[in-house]
Amino acid sequence: MFSALVETHWRQAFAGDATRWREPALTVTIDIRAHARFRAILLETGTGARAMLDPALADALAAAVGASLDPVGLRQALAQAGAPLYGADRLFYFPLRDQAGVLAEPPAAHVRALGPDDAAAFAGFESEASEQDRDDAYVALDHDAAFGAFADGRLVCAASMYRWDESRLMDLGVLTLAAHRGRGHARAVVRAIARHALAQGWEPQYRCQLDNAASVALAAAAGLSGYGRWDVAPSSPQ
């Protein structure tokens, strides 16, 4: 079971202005604001799937698919309508029963919060990481919070988080330099930044692509549990 913050966020995110389809496996709502960033949003969890469409896209799909729709049919219909989903991310959160343990855990000696005084160390850290790794992790010193692990005085792993869609969810990314992987740095940093977020009344959120086995393994090692799969059709091409 996840916290009320998680459940409330996703319930409200798909409340919409009207319900267009309500099936056993999928509920689709319409939101006149959806087109600002995404034409379509899909969340699939163990209890079913929810989708949000902008009105024009909903009308186009209604004409094409008729009265009945399921998640597979929705994906196909969106692609045929010129609004293909971008590619799902896995969503992870700390189960409610485990959050007290995260808060009570003593911090690792080599992990601490990062701030403006760490700009030089962070720049050196980034210079040693590949561009692809930096893009995938999306870790930045100027996010709402940043933590790092040090080895021999050097920053070797960093995580940062930022507020997710004006909610109380904090989306986090983490990056470990290749030469320092497999030593538990990422787990320690993720739990440290999660502890910081929980202490502030925020909810840590971890995302990764479906085929990123290393990130999925890190989520499990850090104590995060899978919540569902989140996918979008952007308003403008990516």
Backbone torsions as a table, in degrees:
resi	resn	phi	psi	omega
1	MET	NA	136.2	-179.1
2	PHE	-102.4	169.1	-174.5
3	SER	-68.6	162.6	177.3
4	ALA	-63.2	-29.0	178.0
5	LEU	-60.4	-44.0	-179.9
6	VAL	-65.6	-52.5	-176.2
7	GLU	-63.0	-41.3	-179.7
8	THR	-66.4	-41.5	179.5
9	HIS	-57.7	-50.2	-175.0
10	TRP	-73.9	-31.3	174.6
11	ARG	-64.4	-45.0	179.6
12	GLN	-70.3	-33.1	-178.7
13	ALA	-62.2	-27.8	-178.1
14	PHE	-111.4	17.5	179.8
15	ALA	-64.6	-44.5	175.5
16	GLY	64.6	-176.4	179.1
17	ASP	-99.4	-21.3	179.7
18	ALA	-163.2	153.7	176.5
19	THR	-99.1	124.4	-179.0
20	ARG	-95.3	-43.5	176.6
21	TRP	-128.7	139.5	172.2
22	ARG	-135.8	101.7	-178.5
23	GLU	-117.7	165.5	178.3
24	PRO	-56.8	-35.6	-175.9
25	ALA	-102.3	-5.6	-173.5
26	LEU	-157.6	133.0	170.5
27	THR	-118.8	128.3	-178.3
28	VAL	-118.4	124.4	177.0
29	THR	-114.6	163.3	179.4
30	ILE	-112.4	138.2	179.0
31	ASP	-136.9	121.5	-178.3
32	ILE	-67.4	-14.9	179.6
33	ARG	-91.6	-10.4	-172.0
34	ALA	-59.9	-33.3	-174.1
35	HIS	-68.4	-12.8	-178.6
36	ALA	-60.4	-40.4	178.6
37	ARG	-121.9	-40.1	-175.1
38	PHE	-132.7	142.8	173.1
39	ARG	-81.8	-27.8	180.0
40	ALA	-149.2	145.8	175.4
41	ILE	-134.3	135.4	-179.6
42	LEU	-131.2	129.7	174.4
43	LEU	-123.0	123.4	178.2
44	GLU	-115.3	122.4	178.9
45	THR	-127.6	179.4	-179.9
46	GLY	-66.3	-15.8	-179.3
47	THR	-101.5	4.2	179.8
48	GLY	133.2	-174.7	-177.4
49	ALA	-122.5	146.1	176.1
50	ARG	-130.1	142.2	179.4
51	ALA	-135.8	152.6	175.8
52	MET	-127.6	131.2	179.6
53	LEU	-125.9	151.3	170.5
54	ASP	-77.0	158.1	-171.4
55	PRO	-57.8	-42.6	-177.7
56	ALA	-64.0	-41.8	179.5
57	LEU	-67.4	-39.1	177.5
58	ALA	-61.4	-41.1	178.1
59	ASP	-63.9	-41.8	179.9
60	ALA	-63.5	-41.0	179.7
61	LEU	-70.0	-37.4	179.6
62	ALA	-60.7	-39.3	179.4
63	ALA	-69.3	-29.6	-175.2
64	ALA	-88.5	-37.4	-172.0
65	VAL	-108.8	-15.8	179.1
66	GLY	83.3	-145.6	-168.6
67	ALA	-86.9	-25.3	-173.2
68	SER	-108.7	143.4	-177.6
69	LEU	-155.9	141.9	173.3
70	ASP	-129.2	173.8	-176.2
71	PRO	-58.0	-40.3	178.8
72	VAL	-65.1	-45.6	178.3
73	GLY	-63.4	-35.2	178.1
74	LEU	-63.9	-45.3	178.8
75	ARG	-59.6	-44.8	-179.7
76	GLN	-64.5	-43.8	-178.8
77	ALA	-65.5	-38.1	178.2
78	LEU	-64.5	-42.4	178.2
79	ALA	-62.8	-42.9	179.7
80	GLN	-67.4	-26.0	179.6
81	ALA	-87.1	4.3	179.2
82	GLY	80.9	19.5	179.1
83	ALA	-130.8	59.7	-177.6
84	PRO	-65.5	145.4	176.0
85	LEU	-68.4	145.4	-169.1
86	TYR	-73.0	-34.5	-175.1
87	GLY	136.8	120.9	-168.2
88	ALA	-69.9	147.6	168.4
89	ASP	-107.5	144.6	167.9
90	ARG	-79.2	141.3	175.9
91	LEU	-109.8	133.4	179.5
92	PHE	-128.9	143.9	174.0
93	TYR	-140.3	163.6	172.4
94	PHE	-80.0	127.1	175.2
95	PRO	-56.4	146.8	-177.7
96	LEU	-56.6	-38.4	-176.9
97	ARG	-66.2	-19.8	-176.0
98	ASP	-99.5	-7.3	-173.1
99	GLN	-68.4	-35.0	177.9
100	ALA	-61.8	-37.1	178.3
101	GLY	-66.3	-37.9	176.8
102	VAL	-63.4	-44.7	-178.9
103	LEU	-64.8	-34.7	-176.1
104	ALA	-85.1	-12.4	-175.2
105	GLU	-67.5	129.7	177.4
106	PRO	-67.8	141.9	-177.9
107	PRO	-68.1	146.5	175.3
108	ALA	-68.8	142.4	-174.3
109	ALA	-63.7	-28.2	-175.5
110	HIS	-96.1	9.3	-178.2
111	VAL	-119.1	136.7	177.7
112	ARG	-154.9	169.2	175.2
113	ALA	-69.0	148.2	177.1
114	LEU	-109.0	146.7	179.4
115	GLY	-144.6	-169.5	-177.7
116	PRO	-55.2	-32.6	-179.6
117	ASP	-67.8	-11.7	-180.0
118	ASP	-97.4	13.1	-175.3
119	ALA	-57.8	-43.9	-178.5
120	ALA	-66.4	-43.1	178.8
121	ALA	-63.6	-38.9	-179.3
122	PHE	-69.5	-39.0	177.9
123	ALA	-62.3	-41.5	177.1
124	GLY	-64.8	-39.2	176.7
125	PHE	-60.0	-48.9	-179.8
126	GLU	-61.7	-36.7	-177.5
127	SER	-65.7	-22.2	179.9
128	GLU	-91.0	-9.4	-179.7
129	ALA	-97.0	149.2	178.3
130	SER	-71.2	156.3	178.4
131	GLU	-60.5	-39.0	179.5
132	GLN	-63.6	-43.5	178.6
133	ASP	-63.3	-40.4	179.5
134	ARG	-64.6	-43.0	179.8
135	ASP	-64.8	-42.4	-178.0
136	ASP	-66.1	-40.3	-174.7
137	ALA	-80.0	-35.6	-176.8
138	TYR	50.0	62.3	177.3
139	VAL	-106.4	130.7	-177.7
140	ALA	-140.9	142.7	-178.9
141	LEU	-69.3	-25.4	-176.8
142	ASP	-95.6	13.3	172.2
143	HIS	-70.0	178.3	-176.6
144	ASP	-62.1	-28.4	175.8
145	ALA	-154.1	147.1	177.2
146	ALA	-144.4	138.8	178.1
147	PHE	-132.6	155.3	180.0
148	GLY	-145.8	158.3	174.6
149	ALA	-111.5	138.8	-177.4
150	PHE	-117.0	144.9	174.7
151	ALA	-137.5	125.0	-177.5
152	ASP	52.8	38.6	176.6
153	GLY	80.5	1.3	-178.7
154	ARG	-111.2	143.2	174.0
155	LEU	-74.1	120.4	-176.1
156	VAL	-118.6	-12.8	178.9
157	CYS	-151.0	137.6	179.6
158	ALA	-141.7	147.6	174.2
159	ALA	-134.9	147.4	175.1
160	SER	-141.7	162.0	179.1
161	MET	-143.6	150.6	178.4
162	TYR	-137.7	159.0	-176.5
163	ARG	-67.7	134.6	-174.8
164	TRP	-97.0	110.5	174.3
165	ASP	50.3	44.1	176.5
166	GLU	58.4	25.4	178.2
167	SER	-101.6	-170.3	174.3
168	ARG	-98.3	10.6	171.6
169	LEU	-83.8	141.5	178.9
170	MET	-119.7	110.3	-176.4
171	ASP	-79.9	127.2	-174.8
172	LEU	-120.7	150.4	173.6
173	GLY	-130.2	156.7	-178.3
174	VAL	-143.9	144.2	-179.2
175	LEU	-140.1	129.0	175.3
176	THR	-117.9	134.5	176.6
177	LEU	-60.6	141.7	-172.3
178	ALA	-54.1	-40.2	-176.4
179	ALA	-71.2	-10.3	-175.8
180	HIS	-117.4	15.1	179.5
181	ARG	-79.8	159.3	179.0
182	GLY	78.8	14.1	-178.2
183	ARG	-116.3	8.0	177.0
184	GLY	85.8	4.5	-178.9
185	HIS	-63.0	-46.8	-176.0
186	ALA	-63.0	-42.7	178.2
187	ARG	-59.0	-46.2	-178.4
188	ALA	-63.6	-40.6	-178.6
189	VAL	-70.6	-41.7	179.1
190	VAL	-61.7	-43.9	-179.5
191	ARG	-69.0	-32.7	177.9
192	ALA	-67.6	-45.7	-179.1
193	ILE	-71.6	-31.8	175.4
194	ALA	-66.2	-40.4	177.8
195	ARG	-60.9	-42.7	177.1
196	HIS	-59.8	-46.6	-178.5
197	ALA	-63.5	-47.5	-178.9
198	LEU	-61.7	-37.9	179.7
199	ALA	-65.8	-25.2	178.8
200	GLN	-90.7	1.8	-178.6
201	GLY	84.7	16.9	178.4
202	TRP	-101.2	169.2	-179.7
203	GLU	-119.6	114.1	178.1
204	PRO	-65.9	137.4	176.9
205	GLN	-128.4	132.2	179.7
206	TYR	-120.7	132.1	-179.7
207	ARG	-126.7	148.7	170.8
208	CYS	-157.9	161.5	178.7
209	GLN	-69.5	155.0	-173.9
210	LEU	-59.0	-34.7	-174.3
211	ASP	-95.5	9.8	-179.6
212	ASN	-88.2	85.5	-174.3
213	ALA	-62.1	-37.0	-178.8
214	ALA	-65.1	-40.7	179.9
215	SER	-69.9	-37.9	176.7
216	VAL	-63.0	-41.3	178.8
217	ALA	-65.1	-39.0	178.1
218	LEU	-63.6	-42.6	178.8
219	ALA	-56.0	-45.9	179.9
220	ALA	-64.8	-42.8	-179.0
221	ALA	-64.0	-33.7	-178.9
222	ALA	-80.5	-9.3	178.7
223	GLY	96.4	10.3	177.6
224	LEU	-83.5	149.7	178.8
225	SER	-120.8	147.5	-179.1
226	GLY	-69.1	134.5	178.2
227	TYR	-105.0	-40.6	-178.3
228	GLY	173.7	-168.6	179.0
229	ARG	-120.4	132.1	-175.7
230	TRP	-119.1	130.5	-177.9
231	ASP	-141.2	154.3	-177.1
232	VAL	-141.1	156.3	166.6
233	ALA	-111.8	106.9	-175.6
234	PRO	-63.1	153.3	177.4
235	SER	-68.4	-32.1	177.6
236	SER	-123.2	152.6	-177.0
237	PRO	-58.3	143.6	178.2
238	GLN	-92.3	NA	NA
